[in-house]
Amino acid sequence: MLSAGPTPRVPLDTWEFVVSAEGGAEYRWSWNELMGLPQEAPTVDLHCVTRWSKLGTNWQGVSLDTLLEGIDTAARYALVHSYGGYTTNLPLDDLRGGRAWVVHGYDGRPLPAEHGGPARLLVPHLYLWKSAKWVRGIRLLVDDKPGFWETAGYHDYGDPWREQRYQGD
């Protein structure tokens, strides 16, 4: 349960998720709108940069494929933003193809705030710091822009199978 700062408490009636395209168009979902989208229940393994893994975790949420559907973009990268100011960068391709979700449930229960609730990004094929807690939106970018941990020396990509923990790994 590592975090870069204090745990934000985001009321569901004010929570929103916004995708900002590189041309300025914005696509918004309230909590109720997110809950009305097709839901998925991925079972995935998680890998933390601190050298632990948790196998077979069960989540509930909305695929990024659903949220990005119909958005016209030439972007190749995404900068994820969280309540509390945290950011992380990812290639846009890593959010597509059934590889990433905005999750709001874990093991059949609402996601607790200390674990990123009410919603967090889940990108299980990368180190866990790429699965931003308290997610509030994604900015689509033509050029990559490092996020919080990446500007502090963590790897830009974070592939656990290649042990990409720090810049230069």
C-alpha positions as CSV (number, residue, x, y, z in Angstrom):
1,M,0.0,0.0,0.0
2,L,2.7,2.5,-1.0
3,S,1.6,6.0,-1.9
4,A,3.3,9.2,-2.9
5,G,1.2,11.3,-0.5
6,P,-1.9,11.3,1.7
7,T,-5.0,9.2,0.7
8,P,-7.5,11.4,-1.1
9,R,-11.2,10.9,-0.1
10,V,-13.3,11.5,-3.2
11,P,-17.1,11.6,-2.7
12,L,-18.9,9.6,-5.4
13,D,-21.2,12.5,-6.2
14,T,-18.2,14.7,-7.3
15,W,-16.0,12.0,-8.8
16,E,-15.5,12.1,-12.5
17,F,-13.2,10.6,-15.1
18,V,-12.1,12.7,-18.0
19,V,-10.2,11.7,-21.2
20,S,-8.6,14.8,-22.8
21,A,-7.6,14.4,-26.4
22,E,-4.6,16.1,-27.8
23,G,-6.8,18.5,-29.8
24,G,-8.6,19.7,-26.6
25,A,-11.8,17.6,-26.9
26,E,-12.9,16.2,-23.5
27,Y,-14.9,13.1,-22.8
28,R,-16.4,12.8,-19.2
29,W,-18.1,10.2,-17.1
30,S,-19.7,10.7,-13.7
31,W,-19.6,7.8,-11.2
32,N,-23.1,6.8,-12.2
33,E,-22.2,6.9,-15.9
34,L,-19.1,4.8,-15.3
35,M,-21.3,2.2,-13.4
36,G,-23.7,2.2,-16.4
37,L,-20.9,1.1,-18.8
38,P,-20.2,-2.6,-19.6
39,Q,-18.4,-4.0,-16.6
40,E,-15.6,-6.6,-16.7
41,A,-14.1,-8.8,-14.0
42,P,-10.4,-9.4,-14.8
43,T,-8.4,-11.8,-12.8
44,V,-4.7,-10.8,-13.0
45,D,-1.3,-11.0,-11.3
46,L,0.2,-7.8,-9.9
47,H,3.9,-6.9,-9.6
48,C,5.3,-4.2,-7.4
49,V,8.6,-2.5,-8.0
50,T,9.5,-3.4,-4.4
51,R,9.9,-7.0,-5.6
52,W,6.6,-8.6,-4.5
53,S,3.9,-10.1,-6.6
54,K,0.3,-11.1,-5.8
55,L,-1.2,-13.7,-8.1
56,G,-4.8,-14.2,-9.2
57,T,-6.3,-10.9,-8.0
58,N,-10.0,-10.3,-8.8
59,W,-11.2,-6.9,-9.9
60,Q,-14.3,-5.2,-11.2
61,G,-14.3,-2.3,-13.6
62,V,-14.5,-0.8,-17.1
63,S,-12.1,-1.6,-19.8
64,L,-10.1,1.3,-21.2
65,D,-11.2,0.0,-24.6
66,T,-14.7,1.0,-23.7
67,L,-13.7,4.5,-22.5
68,L,-11.4,5.2,-25.5
69,E,-13.9,3.8,-28.1
70,G,-14.8,6.5,-30.6
71,I,-12.2,9.0,-29.5
72,D,-10.4,10.2,-32.6
73,T,-6.7,10.6,-31.7
74,A,-3.2,10.6,-33.2
75,A,-1.8,10.3,-29.7
76,R,0.8,7.6,-28.9
77,Y,1.0,8.3,-25.2
78,A,-1.2,8.9,-22.2
79,L,-0.5,10.8,-19.0
80,V,-2.7,9.5,-16.2
81,H,-3.9,12.0,-13.6
82,S,-5.1,11.2,-10.1
83,Y,-6.9,13.0,-7.3
84,G,-4.1,14.2,-5.1
85,G,-1.9,15.3,-8.0
86,Y,-0.1,12.0,-8.9
87,T,0.6,11.3,-12.5
88,T,2.1,8.4,-14.5
89,N,2.9,8.0,-18.2
90,L,2.2,5.1,-20.5
91,P,2.2,4.3,-24.2
92,L,-1.4,4.4,-25.3
93,D,-1.1,0.9,-26.8
94,D,-0.7,-0.4,-23.2
95,L,-4.2,0.9,-22.3
96,R,-5.9,-0.9,-25.3
97,G,-6.5,-4.4,-26.4
98,G,-8.0,-5.7,-23.1
99,R,-4.9,-4.8,-21.1
100,A,-6.1,-2.0,-18.8
101,W,-9.2,-1.0,-16.8
102,V,-10.6,1.7,-14.5
103,V,-11.5,-0.6,-11.6
104,H,-13.8,0.2,-8.7
105,G,-14.1,-3.2,-7.0
106,Y,-11.7,-5.8,-5.6
107,D,-12.8,-9.3,-4.5
108,G,-16.5,-8.4,-4.9
109,R,-16.3,-5.3,-2.7
110,P,-15.9,-1.6,-3.4
111,L,-12.3,-0.6,-3.7
112,P,-11.1,1.0,-0.4
113,A,-9.6,4.5,-0.5
114,E,-6.3,3.2,0.8
115,H,-6.0,0.9,-2.2
116,G,-7.0,3.6,-4.7
117,G,-10.8,3.8,-4.3
118,P,-13.2,4.8,-5.4
119,A,-11.4,4.0,-8.7
120,R,-7.9,3.2,-9.8
121,L,-6.3,2.4,-13.1
122,L,-5.3,-1.3,-13.5
123,V,-2.5,-2.1,-15.9
124,P,-1.3,-5.5,-14.6
125,H,1.3,-6.2,-17.2
126,L,3.4,-3.3,-15.9
127,Y,4.7,-2.5,-12.4
128,L,2.0,-1.4,-10.0
129,W,3.1,2.3,-9.9
130,K,1.7,2.5,-13.5
131,S,-1.8,1.5,-12.1
132,A,-2.5,4.9,-10.7
133,K,-4.6,5.1,-7.5
134,W,-7.5,7.6,-7.2
135,V,-7.6,8.0,-11.0
136,R,-9.5,11.0,-12.4
137,G,-8.4,11.2,-16.0
138,I,-6.1,10.6,-18.9
139,R,-4.5,13.2,-21.1
140,L,-3.7,11.8,-24.6
141,L,-0.3,13.0,-25.9
142,V,1.5,12.9,-29.2
143,D,4.9,13.0,-27.3
144,D,5.7,11.2,-24.1
145,K,5.8,13.2,-20.8
146,P,7.1,11.5,-17.7
147,G,4.9,11.3,-14.6
148,F,5.6,11.6,-10.9
149,W,7.8,8.5,-10.3
150,E,9.4,8.7,-13.7
151,T,10.7,12.2,-13.1
152,A,12.1,10.8,-9.8
153,G,14.2,8.2,-11.6
154,Y,11.8,5.3,-12.1
155,H,11.8,3.6,-15.5
156,D,9.5,5.2,-18.2
157,Y,7.9,1.9,-19.1
158,G,8.2,-0.5,-16.0
159,D,8.0,-4.0,-17.5
160,P,8.3,-6.4,-14.5
161,W,9.5,-9.3,-16.8
162,R,12.5,-7.1,-17.8
163,E,12.9,-5.8,-14.3
164,Q,12.6,-2.2,-15.5
165,R,12.6,-0.5,-12.1
166,Y,14.8,2.5,-12.7
167,Q,16.0,4.6,-15.6
168,G,18.8,2.6,-17.3
169,D,17.4,-0.8,-16.4
